[in-house]
């Protein structure tokens, strides 16, 4: 909404946009987005029913049991519970034998769904022509189910590149989708039986900011704000989602000590960027371990909020992230989408493939770079895997000496994952909305008038 997406919609005087958000009652949020043709409402709380939840689980068992990709097979193994996988596998196989596929279970869900008292007033008040949502795999999708029940068209702006391949079956089947790239069109069709002709490729709206480096903080201002030395090379370590790598603070310690040793010790400094999904407990652990370390700065991801990922970045937060990547010489992570952000700005990317906890909870992800959705990034050769501290030191040294190393791979990564990096993805996403509303998009301002349609791709 902070890209040209919302600006393009609000430029149409005959269109009213209603933003329904869990933080719709926060004054700062309302002040930022409310306008003469933009209304803001708080997302009402609703409860997932017993049968509804069981059907959702059954749908997941069926989807996972099909085992279409290595990432899905890893997801199945990760679901091992107290009784192993026997119950899930038996339920999934039985359902498939009875021809209870995901589409049929979705129909059962909608047949059982009844209008929610908390949601009905909103639909009665605004009488929408289109409902737009972003999380294809959410559990509590009552707002979207309410739209389906009332015959309102539904569009999903799929929020991330990995949603189709590893997040689970569709919670609610939309009428149409807009996605990052062409590969996602194939994934929607092959993994979720969604019609290709109803998927539109628009690019990555949140990356539009990256296409205009004039909007970044100047180097001197950025380094001063983060108490960095302009005379040293900057390495940024992007932390993972909490729980994904249980012993990540230990890995950060190894990375820090590695960068402090040898020739790098006198030429490098490190930003430790915390992940938005970081509890107060883990945040305190990072600060306890790494505060007052020479040549190390901890960076918060931005303002916290009561959203699913606990994060509602302001425009200043977004600019700070873009500036951090732009002014970094190397980006280090384990298996983070930050690798894509870095490649967009042509920054060398290193993924740590050593030191991870191989306990019971994590053993199915021992080789996440080859056995998960992340393999798609690895295959582009746009990032470098390192398997020891010594290899980390060598690769960092090589990248600092020649940043063009692996540039061809980063170009391939950008091309395959991001479609077009022309600053117009937000506008293309808005045009997908206008098209779903049967609004004439010819007058909608856009830098690049061409929109890639899956049907013609």
Residue pairs with C-beta under 8 A, 6 or more apart in sequence:
1 19
1 33
2 315
2 318
3 205
3 206
3 208
3 209
3 425
3 426
4 205
4 208
4 424
4 426
4 427
4 430
5 205
5 426
5 427
5 429
5 430
6 17
6 33
6 38
6 430
7 426
7 430
8 426
8 427
8 430
8 431
8 434
8 444
8 445
8 446
9 15
9 17
9 430
9 433
9 434
10 17
10 35
10 37
10 38
11 444
11 445
12 434
12 439
12 444
13 37
14 439
15 37
15 434
15 437
15 439
16 37
16 38
16 39
16 126
17 37
17 38
17 39
18 38
18 39
18 40
18 41
18 122
18 126
18 128
19 33
19 38
19 39
19 40
19 41
20 41
20 42
20 43
20 122
20 143
21 29
21 40
21 41
21 42
21 43
21 307
22 42
22 43
22 306
22 307
22 308
23 29
23 42
23 305
23 306
23 307
23 312
24 30
24 40
24 41
24 42
24 43
25 42
26 305
29 40
29 312
30 40
33 40
34 40
39 126
41 122
43 143
44 116
44 118
44 119
44 122
45 118
46 116
46 118
46 119
46 140
46 142
48 56
48 139
48 140
51 112
52 109
52 112
52 113
53 139
55 105
55 108
55 109
55 112
56 109
56 139
56 171
58 91
58 92
58 95
58 100
58 105
59 102
59 105
59 106
59 109
59 169
60 168
60 169
61 88
61 89
61 91
61 92
61 95
62 92
62 95
62 96
62 100
62 101
62 102
62 105
62 169
63 72
63 102
63 168
63 169
64 72
64 75
64 76
64 79
64 88
64 92
64 168
65 76
65 88
65 89
65 92
65 93
65 96
66 72
66 96
67 73
67 76
68 190
68 191
69 165
69 191
70 370
70 371
70 372
70 375
71 165
71 166
71 371
71 372
71 373
71 375
72 165
72 166
72 191
74 364
74 365
74 371
74 372
75 166
75 168
76 85
76 88
77 85
77 364
78 364
78 365
79 85
79 88
80 364
81 87
81 88
95 101
95 105
101 193
102 169
102 170
102 192
102 193
103 173
103 193
106 170
106 172
106 173
109 145
110 145
110 148
110 149
113 142
113 145
113 148
113 149
115 146
115 149
115 150
116 142
116 146
119 142
119 143
119 146
120 146
123 146
123 147
123 150
123 152
128 147
128 152
129 152
129 153
129 437
130 152
130 153
130 154
130 155
130 433
130 436
130 437
131 143
131 144
131 147
131 152
131 153
131 154
131 155
132 154
132 155
132 156
132 157
132 433
133 141
133 143
133 144
133 154
133 155
133 156
133 157
133 172
133 174
134 156
134 157
134 158
134 159
135 141
135 159
135 163
135 171
135 308
136 156
136 158
136 163
136 164
136 167
136 170
136 171
137 163
137 167
137 168
137 169
137 170
137 171
138 171
138 308
139 171
141 171
141 172
144 154
144 171
144 172
144 174
145 172
147 153
147 154
148 154
148 172
153 175
153 176
153 436
153 437
154 172
154 174
154 175
154 176
155 174
155 175
155 176
155 177
155 178
155 432
155 433
155 436
156 174
156 176
156 177
156 178
157 177
157 178
157 429
157 432
158 164
158 177
158 178
158 179
158 180
158 184
160 180
160 337
161 180
161 181
161 184
161 337
161 340
161 376
161 417
162 337
162 373
164 184
164 187
164 188
164 191
164 192
165 187
165 191
165 373
165 376
166 372
166 373
169 192
170 192
170 194
173 194
175 198
175 436
176 198
176 199
176 200
176 432
176 436
177 188
177 194
177 198
177 199
177 200
178 199
178 200
178 201
178 202
178 428
178 429
178 432
179 185
179 188
179 199
179 200
179 201
179 202
180 201
180 202
180 203
180 204
180 417
180 418
180 419
181 201
181 203
181 416
181 417
181 418
181 419
182 201
182 419
182 452
182 454
182 457
183 376
183 416
183 417
184 199
184 201
185 196
185 199
185 201
185 454
185 457
186 196
188 194
188 196
188 199
189 195
189 196
189 199
196 454
196 455
197 453
197 454
197 455
198 454
199 454
200 428
200 432
200 435
200 451
200 452
200 453
200 454
201 419
201 452
201 453
201 454
201 457
202 419
202 425
202 428
202 429
202 431
202 432
202 451
202 452
203 418
203 419
203 420
203 421
203 422
203 424
203 425
203 428
203 429
204 418
204 419
204 421
204 425
205 425
205 426
205 429
206 318
207 341
207 344
207 418
207 421
207 425
208 423
208 424
208 425
208 426
209 215
209 318
209 319
209 322
210 322
210 325
210 341
210 344
210 345
210 421
211 421
211 422
211 423
212 423
213 326
215 319
215 322
216 222
216 319
216 322
216 323
216 326
216 327
217 225
217 319
217 320
217 323
217 327
219 230
219 327
220 230
222 228
222 323
222 324
222 327
223 229
223 230
223 327
226 271
226 297
226 299
227 297
228 234
228 269
228 271
228 297
229 269
229 295
232 267
232 268
232 269
232 295
233 267
233 268
233 269
233 329
233 330
233 400
234 268
234 269
234 270
234 271
234 327
234 328
234 329
235 259
235 268
235 269
235 270
235 271
235 328
235 329
235 330
235 331
235 332
235 396
236 270
236 271
236 273
236 299
236 324
236 325
236 328
236 330
236 331
236 332
237 252
237 255
237 270
237 271
237 272
237 273
237 332
237 333
238 273
238 275
238 331
238 332
238 333
238 336
238 338
239 248
239 252
239 272
239 273
239 274
239 275
239 278
239 286
239 333
239 336
240 248
240 275
240 333
240 334
240 335
240 336
241 275
241 277
242 275
242 277
242 278
242 279
242 282
244 334
244 335
245 251
245 334
245 356
245 357
245 362
246 357
246 359
246 361
246 362
247 355
247 356
247 357
248 334
249 282
249 285
249 286
249 289
250 355
251 334
251 352
251 355
251 356
252 272
252 286
252 289
252 290
253 289
254 355
254 389
255 270
255 332
255 352
255 389
255 392
256 270
256 290
256 293
256 296
257 389
258 264
258 389
258 392
258 393
259 265
259 268
259 270
259 393
259 396
260 268
260 294
260 295
261 393
262 393
263 397
264 393
264 396
264 397
264 400
267 400
268 295
268 396
268 400
269 295
269 296
269 297
270 295
270 296
270 297
271 296
271 297
271 298
271 299
271 324
271 328
272 286
272 290
272 296
272 297
272 298
272 299
273 299
273 301
273 324
273 338
274 283
274 286
274 298
274 299
274 300
274 301
275 301
275 336
276 301
276 302
276 309
276 310
276 311
276 313
277 309
277 310
277 311
278 286
278 301
278 310
286 298
287 298
290 296
290 298
291 298
299 320
299 324
301 311
301 313
301 317
301 321
302 311
302 312
302 313
302 314
302 317
302 318
302 320
302 321
303 311
303 312
303 313
303 314
303 317
304 310
304 311
304 312
305 311
305 312
313 321
321 341
322 345
325 331
325 338
325 341
325 342
325 345
325 347
326 345
326 347
328 342
328 347
329 347
329 348
329 399
329 400
329 403
330 347
330 348
330 349
330 350
330 396
330 399
330 400
331 338
331 339
331 341
331 342
331 347
331 348
331 349
331 350
332 349
332 350
332 351
332 352
332 392
332 396
333 339
333 349
333 350
333 351
333 352
334 351
334 352
334 356
335 351
335 368
335 369
335 372
335 374
339 349
339 351
339 377
339 382
339 383
339 413
340 377
340 413
340 417
340 418
342 348
342 349
343 349
343 382
343 383
343 410
343 413
343 414
343 417
344 414
344 418
344 421
346 403
346 407
346 410
347 403
348 384
348 399
348 403
348 405
348 406
348 410
349 382
349 383
349 384
349 406
349 410
350 383
350 384
350 385
350 386
350 392
350 395
350 396
350 399
351 369
351 378
351 383
351 384
351 385
351 386
352 386
352 392
353 369
353 385
353 386
353 387
354 386
354 387
354 388
354 389
356 362
356 366
358 366
364 371
365 371
365 372
368 374
369 375
369 378
369 385
370 378
376 416
376 417
377 383
377 413
377 417
378 385
380 409
380 410
380 412
380 413
380 416
380 417
381 406
381 408
381 409
381 412
382 406
382 409
382 410
382 411
382 412
382 413
382 414
383 406
383 409
383 410
383 413
384 395
384 399
384 406
386 392
386 395
398 405
399 405
414 421
419 425
419 452
420 448
420 452
422 447
422 448
423 447
424 446
424 447
424 448
427 444
427 445
427 446
427 447
428 446
428 448
428 451
430 444
431 441
431 444
431 446
431 451
432 451
434 440
434 441
434 444
435 441
